Amino acid sequence: MILPLRILMFLLMLAIAYFIFRWNKNNSGKKRWYALAIIFALASFGALGDTPEARHQEAIESSKAESSSIKESERKESISIEEDAKSSSLSEKKASSIKAKQSSTKSSENSSKKIPREYVSALIKGQEYADSMYMSKKAVYDQLTSDYGEKFSSDAANYAIANIKANWNKNALHKAKEYQEEQNMSPDAIYDQLTSDYGEQFTPDEANYAVQHLDK
């Protein structure tokens, strides 16, 4: 906007100087009019030069540009800080996760090292009896500790019983069906056989569950 205005002022003042010069030449020819024409001519060139208004406008535009540059710099710096914070947070989370896994692994290793080999062997044998022969908890214990069985210590057998994963009710039901189908025993006789110390050694609750779920 400033440059076109300066050009317009330049042309206008130059035109005024020209008309004064021509008029004075054709009419009075006085020196003061020539001087006035020269003043307008010089002023026209001054219009193209620097002015307070132009300097003020340029200062405003420069200030705006500088302010915009500062804001852009602050925005980039803020984004950089946020990215660094996110990166740091992710690194901390990864480090925490790795430490947790390492701690868990060490804990498992330490736990397995502390368990005597006899205990592990007793658990494996006990799980086999529960899964393949559908024995009761007490029957498995007796088999593990019997001099005619596995001959494990009572501590090893107790560890095995505590860690065997079995559904004792289902084991009792499986045994009850064998007695019903293979020996045609009555429900009462089956119950007695399931709970007998000389039989399967299931608990009364386990035996009741088995008898109640027999085929009618």
C-alpha positions in Angstrom: 0.0 0.0 0.0 2.9 2.4 0.8 4.8 2.0 -2.5 1.9 2.9 -4.8 1.1 5.9 -2.6 4.6 7.2 -2.9 4.6 6.8 -6.7 1.3 8.6 -6.9 2.7 11.5 -4.8 5.8 11.6 -6.9 3.9 11.8 -10.1 1.5 14.4 -8.7 4.2 16.7 -7.4 6.2 16.3 -10.5 3.2 17.3 -12.6 2.6 20.3 -10.4 6.3 21.3 -10.9 5.9 20.9 -14.6 2.7 22.9 -14.9 4.2 25.8 -12.8 7.3 25.8 -14.9 5.3 25.9 -18.2 2.9 28.5 -16.9 5.7 30.8 -15.7 7.6 30.4 -18.9 4.6 31.3 -21.0 3.3 34.1 -18.8 5.4 36.0 -16.3 8.8 34.4 -16.4 9.5 35.3 -12.8 12.3 33.5 -11.0 10.3 32.8 -7.9 7.9 30.6 -9.9 10.8 28.7 -11.3 12.1 28.2 -7.8 8.6 27.0 -6.7 8.6 24.6 -9.6 12.1 23.3 -8.6 10.9 22.9 -5.0 7.9 20.7 -6.2 10.2 18.8 -8.4 12.6 18.1 -5.6 9.7 17.3 -3.2 8.4 14.7 -5.7 11.7 12.8 -5.5 11.5 13.1 -1.7 8.1 11.3 -1.8 9.9 8.3 -3.0 12.4 8.4 -0.2 12.0 7.5 3.5 9.2 9.2 5.5 8.2 9.0 9.2 5.0 7.3 8.2 6.9 4.8 6.1 9.3 4.2 8.9 6.5 3.7 11.3 4.7 1.3 9.0 7.9 -0.7 8.4 8.5 -0.8 12.2 5.0 -2.2 12.7 5.5 -4.8 10.0 8.9 -5.7 11.4 7.5 -6.1 14.9 4.7 -8.3 13.6 7.2 -10.5 11.7 9.5 -10.7 14.8 6.5 -11.6 17.0 5.3 -14.3 14.6 8.8 -15.7 14.5 9.0 -15.8 18.3 5.6 -17.5 18.6 6.6 -20.1 16.0 9.9 -20.7 17.9 8.0 -21.1 21.2 5.5 -23.5 19.5 8.3 -25.7 18.1 10.1 -25.6 21.5 6.8 -26.6 23.2 6.3 -29.5 20.8 9.9 -30.6 21.3 9.5 -30.6 25.1 6.2 -32.6 24.8 7.9 -35.2 22.5 10.9 -35.5 24.9 8.5 -35.9 27.8 6.6 -38.7 26.0 9.8 -40.4 24.9 11.1 -40.2 28.5 7.8 -41.6 29.8 7.8 -44.5 27.3 11.4 -45.3 28.2 10.6 -45.3 31.9 7.6 -47.6 31.3 9.8 -50.0 29.2 12.5 -50.0 31.8 9.9 -50.7 34.5 8.3 -53.5 32.5 11.8 -55.1 31.9 12.6 -54.9 35.6 9.3 -56.4 36.5 9.9 -59.3 34.1 13.4 -59.8 35.3 12.2 -59.8 38.9 9.4 -62.3 38.1 11.9 -64.6 36.3 14.3 -64.4 39.2 11.5 -65.1 41.7 10.4 -68.1 39.7 13.9 -69.4 39.4 14.5 -68.9 43.1 11.2 -70.5 43.9 12.0 -73.6 41.8 15.5 -73.8 43.3 14.1 -73.8 46.8 11.7 -76.7 46.1 13.4 -80.1 46.8 13.5 -82.5 43.9 11.7 -85.1 46.0 8.7 -82.7 46.3 8.6 -82.2 42.5 8.7 -85.9 41.9 6.0 -86.6 44.4 3.8 -83.9 42.7 4.3 -85.5 39.3 3.4 -89.0 40.6 0.5 -87.7 42.5 -0.9 -85.9 39.5 -0.6 -89.1 37.5 -2.6 -91.1 40.1 -5.3 -88.4 40.2 -5.6 -88.1 36.4 -5.3 -91.7 35.2 -6.7 -93.7 38.1 -9.2 -91.2 39.5 -8.0 -91.7 43.0 -9.2 -89.6 46.0 -6.9 -87.1 47.7 -6.3 -89.5 50.7 -5.8 -92.5 48.5 -3.1 -90.5 46.5 -1.4 -89.5 49.7 -1.4 -93.1 51.0 0.0 -94.3 47.7 2.8 -91.7 47.7 3.9 -92.5 51.3 3.3 -96.3 51.3 6.2 -98.7 51.8 4.5 -100.8 49.1 4.0 -97.7 46.9 6.1 -94.7 46.1 7.8 -94.3 49.6 7.9 -90.5 49.5 8.3 -88.6 52.8 5.1 -87.2 54.4 6.4 -83.7 53.7 6.8 -84.4 50.0 3.4 -86.1 49.8 1.7 -83.2 51.5 3.4 -80.8 49.1 2.1 -82.9 46.2 -1.5 -83.1 47.6 -1.5 -79.3 48.1 -0.4 -78.6 44.5 -2.3 -81.4 42.5 -4.8 -79.9 40.1 -7.8 -82.2 40.2 -11.6 -82.2 40.5 -12.1 -84.7 43.4 -15.8 -84.7 42.9 -15.4 -85.8 39.3 -12.9 -88.5 40.3 -15.5 -89.8 42.8 -18.2 -89.8 40.1 -15.9 -91.7 37.7 -15.2 -94.4 40.3 -18.9 -94.6 41.2 -19.8 -95.2 37.5 -17.2 -98.0 37.4 -18.9 -99.7 40.3 -22.3 -99.2 38.9 -21.5 -100.4 35.4 -19.0 -103.1 36.1 -20.2 -104.5 39.4 -23.9 -103.4 39.3 -23.7 -102.1 42.8 -26.5 -100.1 44.4 -26.1 -96.4 45.2 -25.8 -97.1 48.9 -23.1 -99.8 48.4 -21.3 -97.4 46.0 -21.4 -94.7 48.7 -19.9 -97.0 51.3 -17.2 -98.2 48.9 -16.3 -94.6 48.0 -16.0 -93.4 51.6 -14.4 -96.6 53.1 -10.9 -96.5 54.6 -10.4 -99.8 52.8 -11.9 -98.6 49.6 -11.6 -95.3 47.7 -11.3 -92.9 50.7 -13.3 -90.1 49.3 -14.9 -87.5 51.6 -18.7 -87.9 52.4 -19.4 -84.7 50.3 -17.5 -86.1 47.3 -19.3 -89.5 47.6 -22.7 -87.8 47.8 -21.9 -85.8 44.7 -21.0 -88.9 42.9 -24.1 -90.9 43.9 -26.4 -88.0 43.1 -25.0 -87.8 39.6 -25.1 -91.5 38.7 -27.4 -92.7 35.9 -30.9 -93.4 37.2 
